[in-house]
Amino acid sequence: MTAYNVHPAAREEFDAAFDHYVRIDPELADDFDATFFRCLGVIISSPLLFNIRRISVRRVNLKPRFSEYYIAYMIWQEKVVILAIAHAKRRPYYWRKRIGEAKEMF
């Protein structure tokens, strides 16, 4: 599976996390970026690899260095849909409403 979509709010979350790390150290931001895209590559190449965590949503922690963040995604109409780039210790499952939004968007 190579097709994927990203919920607009998930894009904003990625940008916010990246900007946070840029303010701390640009190299740290580069590591975050590389870790995210490595995980995204695994998701796209093997979307069923990760277990369903909630409803129809799967989760991948950005390990090892950024494991407080995770990618929440689902498979919808034979495409991977990234729902959130979430911080694990903030408002659990706040992004659930995006499941319905994504089904309408994509």
Secondary structure, DSSP 8 states (H G I E B T S, - for coil): ---EEE-HHHHHHHHHHHHHHHHH-HHHHHHHHHHHHHHHHHHHH-TTSS-EEETTEEEEEETTTEEEEEEEEEEETTEEEEEEEEETTSSTTGGGHHHHHHHHH-
